[in-house]
Amino acid sequence: MINMPTCLECHQFYSNMENAFGLCDQCLSNNFKTLLLTAFFEFLQNKNNIFNSRKKFKELLLQKKCNISIQENISILEAINNSKFKFNDLFISVRKQLCLYCGQPQDEYQYFIELPCNCRICTKKCFIEYVSYISKFIKLNEDKNSFHFKYVHFLSCFCGFIYNTQHILKLITELMQKGMKEQIIIYQDYINNIWNWKCFLCTNDFKINENFFKLKFKCKNIDKKLLNPKTEFKHLLCEVCIYKYNLNKQKIIACNICELEHEVEDIKKVNEKNEEENCIIF
């Protein structure tokens, strides 16, 4: 027992190897979670952080000093990286303690919805306001300059999580059970836009002055009943990717938007309005 280090906070002996913080695992973990909780609450106050969230939050954690025990002059992120703990494990447990929209603490079992990224929103009111806010950024946009193109931002979370098609469909399923018709439409429109205006392989946006195509596909893992009735099983495809991935011969292709395999049916060229031409290319 004499050779065992003593935690500088709880003053208990601990059997793991002595670390740079002079704390036992439990005390060190609690300190990290408190620091992350405070930083994430601050982060949520600026709703513009919805873009490039992962990068911005890590930049914030690099700016803030950890001030844990005998370690004061390194950042929170550096402190975590220098410990035995994994950032993602700590961050997930912290995110569940705050409402993603209003930032208020919430009970472990009392919340309106848990998103696919494990973040939670406390009430129906907060969720409606949250979806209303993100809908402004995930609608189809148009750039009116000489390189005219249309684009839609990928749906992301303040925690840095990027949604694929499966995540959205899972969320739509839950919203159907809750009777959230208006919010369902917003997510369905997002899927329709992301399929139609981003190349499903390189995810580049549609541009008028470049050649684009529409790929018709089958996918047994996508339930069409969850989509807008007008949504077709078609993805935008750029000319570079057609030849890069040899799509004149490929029958099965992995989609980088859905993160699912698709069975290729046919490929048609589109005009400058992103409307299909009659001729089947492949």
N, C-alpha and C positions, 0 to 999 in steps of 0.2 A: 504493500500500500504506500510505503514511503516514496517509491519512485514514480508514483502516478501523479500526473499534473492536476492542479486544482483550478476549477473554473473561476475566473475573476469576477463573474457576475453572481452565480448562485452558490459559489464556494464549495461545490461538491467535487469529489474526485471523479475523473472520467478516464476510461480505459483506452480510448483511441489515442493515436499518436498526437503529441502536443502540436498545436498549429500556431500560425502567426497572430491569431486574435486572442489567444489565451482564454478561449471560451469552449465549453462543451458543445456538442452538436445541437442540442435542444436550444440553448441560449443563443447560439449563433444563428440558427434557423429563424428563431423568433425575431431577432434583430433585423435580418435581411428582409423578412416579410413585412415588418413595420415600415422599413425604408421604402420598399417597393410600393406598398399601399399608399403611402403619402405622396410619392412621386406620380403614381398613376392617377390619383385623385386630381392632382395639379394638371396633369396631361389632359384629362377629360374636360377641363374647363375651357380649353381652346378647341372648338369644334372643327377648325381647319386641320387639326391633326389627323383627321380621317384619311388624308392622303399621305403616302410614304410613312405610315405610322410606325412600322418596325424600326426604320432608320431614325426617325425623329425621337422616339422614346429612348433608344439606346444612346443617342446624342445627349439627351437630358440626363440619363444615368451616368454618363461620362463627365458631366459638368458638376454633379452633386457629390460632395465628399461623404464618405460612409460614416465617419465618427463613431466607430464601434470599438469599444474597449481601447486597446493600445494602438489601433490602426486609425489614424485620423487624416492622413494626407494622401489617401488614394480615393478614387471614385467608387461609387456604389457598384458599378459594373465590373471594375477591376477587382474589387474585393470579392464579389461572387465568383468571378472566373478563377481567382486564386484559392478558392475553397474547394471542398469536396462536393459541394452542392451544384446542381444543374439549374441554370437560369430559368428554363422553361417550366421545370417542376415547381419552382417557387412562385413563378409568375401566374401559373394557372390557379393555384390555391388562393392567391391574392385577388385575382380578377373576379372570382366568384363572390367576393365579399362586398363588392360595390355595384350599384346599378350603372350599366354602361352609359346611360343617357344623362341622368341627373347627378350621378356620382355619390349618391347617399349610401351609407352602409345598409346592408340588408341581411335578414335572417337566413340561415343556411337552407331552410326548407320553405321559406315564404318568398316566392318570386312569381312573376307572371309568365316569363318564358326564358328558357336557356337556348342560346343560339348555337349553331353547329361548332363554333370555336370555343364553347364552354363559358363565354361571357353571359351575364344575365341582365335582364331588365325587370325592374321591380313591379311595375303596374301596367295595366292596359293603356292608360293615359300616356305614360312615358314611351311605351312601344309605338303608339300611333305617332307621337311627335318625332321619335327617332326615325321611323320609316319616312315620314314627311320630309325630314331633313336630308336623309341620304338620297331620296328620290331626285333631288335637285342636281345631284352629281352623277347619277348613273343613267340619265336619259341620253338620247342621241343628240350629239352636238355637231355643229357645222362650222368649219373654219373658212371664212370668206377672204381668201387671198389667192394669189396666182397659183398656188399648189393646193387648190380646193380639195378638201377631204372631209369625210364624216367619221366620227369616232364616238366611242362610249368607254368610260372608265370602268375598269374591273371593280367589282364590288369588294370592298375590304372592310375590316373592322379596326377600331381604335387599337386593338391589341396587336395588329400587324397581320392577322389572318386574312388570306385571300380566298374568296369563295369560288368553287368550281360548280358546274351544273348540278352535280349530285347533292352538294350542300344546300343549294337553293331549293331543289325539289323536296328535300327532307324538311326544310323550313315551311314550304308551301303545304305539305302534308299536315304539319302541326297546326298551321293557321286555318286550314279547312276544318279541323276539329274544333277550333275556337270561334269559327264563323267570322273571320276577319277578311271579308270579301274585297274591300278596297285595297288592303295591303297585299293580298294575293295577286291582284291585277298588276301592281307595281313590280313585284318580283317576276311575274310572267312576262311582262313587257321587257324587263331587263334581259331575260334569257333570249327572247326573240331578237333584241337589238345586238346582243353580244355574238349570237350565232351569225347574224346577217352582216355585221359591219367590222368584224375582226377575223383575220385569217386564223383558222382553227389550229394551224401548226406553228407559225412564227408569231401569231397574235398581232401582227401589224394591222394598222387601220386602212380602211378603204380610201383610195385616192383616184380622182378622176383621170389623171394623166398616166395611170399604170393599168396593166391588164389584170383583171380579176375574174374569178370563176365561182360557180356554185356547185358544191358537191352534195349530191343526194345520197343519203345513207340509211342504214338500218341499225338499230341498237336495242337489244333485248333488255338492257338495264335501265332504259328510260321509259317511264310510264306516261304515255301521251295524254292520259286523262288529267295529269297535273299541269299540262301546258295550256296556254291560250289556244282555243280551237283553231285559230288562224295560223298557228305556228307549224311550219313544215319541218320535216327532218332533213334540213339542208344547212350546210356551213359555207361561209365565205372561204375562198382559197386564192392565194396570190400565185402569180405565174412562176416566181422563183421556187416556191415549195412544190409545185407540180413536178418539176424536173428534179429537184433535190431529193424528193422522196419517191421518185419513179412511179408516180400515181397512174400512169397508163398501164401498169402491170400489177400494182398492188390491189388486193381485194379486201384486206383487213388493215386498218390504220389506227394508230393510237392518237386520240384527240387531246390536245393540250389545254382545251377549254373545259371539256367535260371530264377529262382524266378517265376516259373509258375507251374501249376499242369500238370502232365503227366498221360496219361492212359497207364497202363502196358499191353504189348502184350505177350512177353515171355522173359525168361532169359536164357542165355547160358554161360557156362564156357569158359574162354579163356586160351590159353597156355602161355608159358614164353615169347612168342613174341607178346602177346596181340592179338592173332588170335583166332577167335571163333572155338570151337569144335562143332561137329555136334549135340550132345545130348542137348535137351532142358531140363534145370533143373526145371524151374517152368513155 
